Amino acid sequence: MQRILSSHLSTRVGATVRVAGWVHRRRLLRSVAFLIVRDAAGLTQVVVTDPAVRAAVTALPEETVVEVVGTVTANGTAPAGVELTGPAVRPLGPPAVPPPFDLYRPALTATLPTQLDHAPVALRHPSRAAALRIAAAAVAGFRATLDARDFVEVHTPKVVATSTESGADVFALDWFGRPAYLAQSPQFYKQLMVGVFERVYEVGPVFRAEPHDTVRHLAQYTSLDVELGFVDDHRDVMAVLRDTLAGMLAEVARRADGAVATLGLTLPGMPVEIPAVHFTEALRIAGAPPDEPDLAPAHERTLGEWARTTHGSDFLFVTGYPMAKRPFYTHPDPARPAYSNGFDLLFRGLELVTGGQRLHRHPDYLAALAARGEPVEPYAGYLDAFRHGMPPHGGFAVGLERFVARLVGAANVREVTAFPRDLHRLTP
Amino acid sequence: MQRILSSHLSTRVGATVRVAGWVHRRRLLRSVAFLIVRDAAGLTQVVVTDPAVRAAVTALPEETVVEVVGTVTANGTAPAGVELTGPAVRPLGPPAVPPPFDLYRPALTATLPTQLDHAPVALRHPSRAAALRIAAAAVAGFRATLDARDFVEVHTPKVVATSTESGADVFALDWFGRPAYLAQSPQFYKQLMVGVFERVYEVGPVFRAEPHDTVRHLAQYTSLDVELGFVDDHRDVMAVLRDTLAGMLAEVARRADGAVATLGLTLPGMPVEIPAVHFTEALRIAGAPPDEPDLAPAHERTLGEWARTTHGSDFLFVTGYPMAKRPFYTHPDPARPAYSNGFDLLFRGLELVTGGQRLHRHPDYLAALAARGEPVEPYAGYLDAFRHGMPPHGGFAVGLERFVARLVGAANVREVTAFPRDLHRLTP
């Protein structure tokens, strides 16, 4: 008999079926026992009245893997309106050791560090699994949106000879006797690939040797990177970002609807055009001194609130960040060269995306590096491509875990990461 | 005026349009000059008769980025039957330095090492770009097939505290003062995630410190990993693998049809059921001694030939590899415990995929490690999940670059890798 998932039971009332999964919970009442079996699709209630089956179920601790053959019976009070009656229960492995916290309660009561220490079982809790399903759907929406716009997916090196952004916060390793580094971003490679495909994206791990412990930083995270050529300026990039986020949210709504319901979420709407303010205006709105070189988290929160009340938008672009605060490959605003054609996107008052137009002329790169007192040699392989013709281009990067954390309202990005890596955590 | 791609010109005969791209080639004849512009979609022939425009074009070396405004004119001898006439040509950047090899010739004449040294420009050659488009389409087909079967995409750590498969061939790094390793595979994590989602996949980089230089090994490659629970045995895994490869080939045919045509490929057919032979039978077919513990490359070639002539199949499963040659988590064949429920898939006589059923009972893991004289402690975080209930499961991993190389007939996997990493190569 073919196994079916719990979500298909309601279409099979009266039939004898086989389900399989984990013992989620047992409730041993005086006259009847309930066995709740959890599978990938949800929960199945199994009603046990036979004394021999009851004895068998009593000996199966939570998380034991079992299969159940029984009759699908309508019951308005059971999950999805059906339950299995007259069951035969067979374990598919030895009795499990119960996990160190109850997975059947509505919320995990264990502290986050305990959950992370026991991630393989903590992730089985429906709330933790739901966040990861939302992440998977968001990435699917990211790709679908870009595929439809002729972007090509690329896979680039994660071990590099030169640190990408600066000398700080990189992991060093030995590469067959040569010094090497884990890539902090695919920035250089996605730019180079604009020379090949014009429009590219990559979904992959990036590594930051963050020396401090915060609720929004990980030492490895999943970066959703986009780069496109033949732009007029950063506004073309912002338009693609808007559509990409809209596609991500739409796919979360479509593919992860169960997860969204499990977490009781209201997904944000996406304006046809995301409101945008220049950095100088953002400082004014945030009540910051006009000579501040960057936005502090408190400023971002104020701006998020402003976007919500003024524009009814969960999203806000801040454009024109000062060049002094952006990496050397950033394209300046031709009209105000102290400001950049770079932007951040705030989502509910938190920086979610950084992007902008890049330099595309070889002499501009040489000048930018010289102005920062940086040598050219470490960037030789990267800069060489610009000698051979590169179009005006730009791009952005979305941190997947940060996006999901903000979407589900998680206070700590580790709540939505399967196996986080940070200053203290290298296992499991 | 909105820029259009070269592929859209044939629908716009008579119109004035704007195209943009790279100067692919110039042919300066006595009475007329031809400018060939390359964009993401292909080539556009621009006919130049005006002396001033001709002078401008003469000053634009190959790979200079230009935009051209002109009239779409039918010409049966031009690419796609159309060309641009009466053009205005404007560079979008400084004149390019011509690349060290001609990109406009049908094949790159530079040696592979030279191409790899200059990858950002070599990849612009239509043949090199085509292989990467095929890779992107194959990955899209991989995901689409698995998404349709309720698999969930996961992202797992690439830095781990314990080497996955054995102590050899790992890259070591310093993780905030602790020893750590680059992950050789997501094997343990995908198994753990079977406990959460039952069916998972991951597309991501894996790292092997391969100490020798071969045409089929890279130190970083893209692994397409699958794992699924509630299987009867390895044959359920093989069925999913067959469907996944069929989906990959179908998406290559659909999405990368232009690339397939550029390379003049005939894609392999996929049998409804891939022929399978047991390891002992494979030795006999290959003419190897019956006590050989593994298949040598020459044996694999013989088997590939046999599958083609006997079954008309480019694919062949070899099942039941000896346990002694498989990793400790491999499930034995219950009927013949010296042989495994593990398999390899040969594609045109080359090992492409390794997979099988895994152990799922905690005591079996302890026994397997003890039998190999391996300590339990380094695997504690992994093994713990099996104490808490895991279903019978199995999976497989496809090396993306190796698949594409075999598909396009590349002799060296580096020909189909954008920026390969190996014993000697850490840049660009």
HADDOCK unambig.tbl for C-alpha pairs under 7 A between the chains (distance, minus, plus):
assign (segid A and resid 40 and name CA) (segid B and resid 197 and name CA) 5.21 0.50 0.50
assign (segid A and resid 40 and name CA) (segid B and resid 198 and name CA) 5.97 0.50 0.50
assign (segid A and resid 63 and name CA) (segid B and resid 388 and name CA) 5.82 0.50 0.50
assign (segid A and resid 63 and name CA) (segid B and resid 389 and name CA) 5.27 0.50 0.50
assign (segid A and resid 64 and name CA) (segid B and resid 388 and name CA) 6.92 0.50 0.50
assign (segid A and resid 64 and name CA) (segid B and resid 389 and name CA) 4.84 0.50 0.50
assign (segid A and resid 65 and name CA) (segid B and resid 389 and name CA) 5.58 0.50 0.50
assign (segid A and resid 65 and name CA) (segid B and resid 390 and name CA) 6.35 0.50 0.50
assign (segid A and resid 65 and name CA) (segid B and resid 391 and name CA) 6.02 0.50 0.50
assign (segid A and resid 92 and name CA) (segid B and resid 391 and name CA) 6.62 0.50 0.50
assign (segid A and resid 93 and name CA) (segid B and resid 361 and name CA) 6.27 0.50 0.50
assign (segid A and resid 94 and name CA) (segid B and resid 361 and name CA) 6.87 0.50 0.50
assign (segid A and resid 96 and name CA) (segid B and resid 387 and name CA) 5.74 0.50 0.50
assign (segid A and resid 96 and name CA) (segid B and resid 388 and name CA) 4.81 0.50 0.50
assign (segid A and resid 96 and name CA) (segid B and resid 389 and name CA) 5.03 0.50 0.50
assign (segid A and resid 97 and name CA) (segid B and resid 387 and name CA) 5.58 0.50 0.50
assign (segid A and resid 97 and name CA) (segid B and resid 388 and name CA) 5.12 0.50 0.50
assign (segid A and resid 98 and name CA) (segid B and resid 388 and name CA) 6.26 0.50 0.50
assign (segid A and resid 99 and name CA) (segid B and resid 388 and name CA) 6.39 0.50 0.50
assign (segid A and resid 120 and name CA) (segid B and resid 192 and name CA) 5.80 0.50 0.50
assign (segid A and resid 120 and name CA) (segid B and resid 385 and name CA) 5.84 0.50 0.50
assign (segid A and resid 121 and name CA) (segid B and resid 385 and name CA) 6.67 0.50 0.50
assign (segid A and resid 123 and name CA) (segid B and resid 196 and name CA) 6.22 0.50 0.50
assign (segid A and resid 124 and name CA) (segid B and resid 195 and name CA) 6.85 0.50 0.50
assign (segid A and resid 124 and name CA) (segid B and resid 196 and name CA) 4.70 0.50 0.50
assign (segid A and resid 129 and name CA) (segid B and resid 196 and name CA) 6.85 0.50 0.50
assign (segid A and resid 133 and name CA) (segid B and resid 152 and name CA) 7.00 0.50 0.50
assign (segid A and resid 136 and name CA) (segid B and resid 152 and name CA) 6.64 0.50 0.50
assign (segid A and resid 136 and name CA) (segid B and resid 153 and name CA) 5.47 0.50 0.50
assign (segid A and resid 136 and name CA) (segid B and resid 154 and name CA) 6.91 0.50 0.50
assign (segid A and resid 152 and name CA) (segid B and resid 133 and name CA) 7.00 0.50 0.50
assign (segid A and resid 152 and name CA) (segid B and resid 136 and name CA) 6.64 0.50 0.50
assign (segid A and resid 153 and name CA) (segid B and resid 136 and name CA) 5.48 0.50 0.50
assign (segid A and resid 154 and name CA) (segid B and resid 136 and name CA) 6.91 0.50 0.50
assign (segid A and resid 156 and name CA) (segid B and resid 419 and name CA) 6.55 0.50 0.50
assign (segid A and resid 157 and name CA) (segid B and resid 419 and name CA) 6.55 0.50 0.50
assign (segid A and resid 160 and name CA) (segid B and resid 426 and name CA) 6.21 0.50 0.50
assign (segid A and resid 160 and name CA) (segid B and resid 427 and name CA) 6.94 0.50 0.50
assign (segid A and resid 161 and name CA) (segid B and resid 426 and name CA) 6.07 0.50 0.50
assign (segid A and resid 161 and name CA) (segid B and resid 427 and name CA) 6.53 0.50 0.50
assign (segid A and resid 171 and name CA) (segid B and resid 174 and name CA) 6.98 0.50 0.50
assign (segid A and resid 172 and name CA) (segid B and resid 173 and name CA) 6.34 0.50 0.50
assign (segid A and resid 172 and name CA) (segid B and resid 174 and name CA) 6.73 0.50 0.50
assign (segid A and resid 173 and name CA) (segid B and resid 172 and name CA) 6.34 0.50 0.50
assign (segid A and resid 173 and name CA) (segid B and resid 173 and name CA) 4.55 0.50 0.50
assign (segid A and resid 173 and name CA) (segid B and resid 174 and name CA) 6.84 0.50 0.50
assign (segid A and resid 174 and name CA) (segid B and resid 171 and name CA) 6.98 0.50 0.50
assign (segid A and resid 174 and name CA) (segid B and resid 172 and name CA) 6.72 0.50 0.50
assign (segid A and resid 174 and name CA) (segid B and resid 173 and name CA) 6.84 0.50 0.50
assign (segid A and resid 176 and name CA) (segid B and resid 423 and name CA) 6.39 0.50 0.50
assign (segid A and resid 192 and name CA) (segid B and resid 120 and name CA) 5.80 0.50 0.50
assign (segid A and resid 195 and name CA) (segid B and resid 124 and name CA) 6.86 0.50 0.50
assign (segid A and resid 196 and name CA) (segid B and resid 123 and name CA) 6.23 0.50 0.50
assign (segid A and resid 196 and name CA) (segid B and resid 124 and name CA) 4.71 0.50 0.50
assign (segid A and resid 196 and name CA) (segid B and resid 129 and name CA) 6.85 0.50 0.50
assign (segid A and resid 197 and name CA) (segid B and resid 40 and name CA) 5.22 0.50 0.50
assign (segid A and resid 198 and name CA) (segid B and resid 40 and name CA) 5.96 0.50 0.50
assign (segid A and resid 204 and name CA) (segid B and resid 204 and name CA) 6.64 0.50 0.50
assign (segid A and resid 361 and name CA) (segid B and resid 93 and name CA) 6.27 0.50 0.50
assign (segid A and resid 361 and name CA) (segid B and resid 94 and name CA) 6.86 0.50 0.50
assign (segid A and resid 381 and name CA) (segid B and resid 428 and name CA) 5.19 0.50 0.50
assign (segid A and resid 385 and name CA) (segid B and resid 120 and name CA) 5.84 0.50 0.50
assign (segid A and resid 385 and name CA) (segid B and resid 121 and name CA) 6.66 0.50 0.50
assign (segid A and resid 387 and name CA) (segid B and resid 96 and name CA) 5.72 0.50 0.50
assign (segid A and resid 387 and name CA) (segid B and resid 97 and name CA) 5.58 0.50 0.50
assign (segid A and resid 388 and name CA) (segid B and resid 63 and name CA) 5.81 0.50 0.50
assign (segid A and resid 388 and name CA) (segid B and resid 64 and name CA) 6.92 0.50 0.50
assign (segid A and resid 388 and name CA) (segid B and resid 96 and name CA) 4.82 0.50 0.50
assign (segid A and resid 388 and name CA) (segid B and resid 97 and name CA) 5.13 0.50 0.50
assign (segid A and resid 388 and name CA) (segid B and resid 98 and name CA) 6.25 0.50 0.50
assign (segid A and resid 388 and name CA) (segid B and resid 99 and name CA) 6.39 0.50 0.50
assign (segid A and resid 389 and name CA) (segid B and resid 63 and name CA) 5.28 0.50 0.50
assign (segid A and resid 389 and name CA) (segid B and resid 64 and name CA) 4.85 0.50 0.50
assign (segid A and resid 389 and name CA) (segid B and resid 65 and name CA) 5.58 0.50 0.50
assign (segid A and resid 389 and name CA) (segid B and resid 96 and name CA) 5.03 0.50 0.50
assign (segid A and resid 390 and name CA) (segid B and resid 65 and name CA) 6.34 0.50 0.50
assign (segid A and resid 391 and name CA) (segid B and resid 65 and name CA) 6.01 0.50 0.50
assign (segid A and resid 391 and name CA) (segid B and resid 92 and name CA) 6.61 0.50 0.50
assign (segid A and resid 419 and name CA) (segid B and resid 156 and name CA) 6.54 0.50 0.50
assign (segid A and resid 419 and name CA) (segid B and resid 157 and name CA) 6.53 0.50 0.50
assign (segid A and resid 423 and name CA) (segid B and resid 176 and name CA) 6.38 0.50 0.50
assign (segid A and resid 426 and name CA) (segid B and resid 160 and name CA) 6.20 0.50 0.50
assign (segid A and resid 426 and name CA) (segid B and resid 161 and name CA) 6.08 0.50 0.50
assign (segid A and resid 427 and name CA) (segid B and resid 160 and name CA) 6.93 0.50 0.50
assign (segid A and resid 427 and name CA) (segid B and resid 161 and name CA) 6.52 0.50 0.50
assign (segid A and resid 428 and name CA) (segid B and resid 381 and name CA) 5.19 0.50 0.50
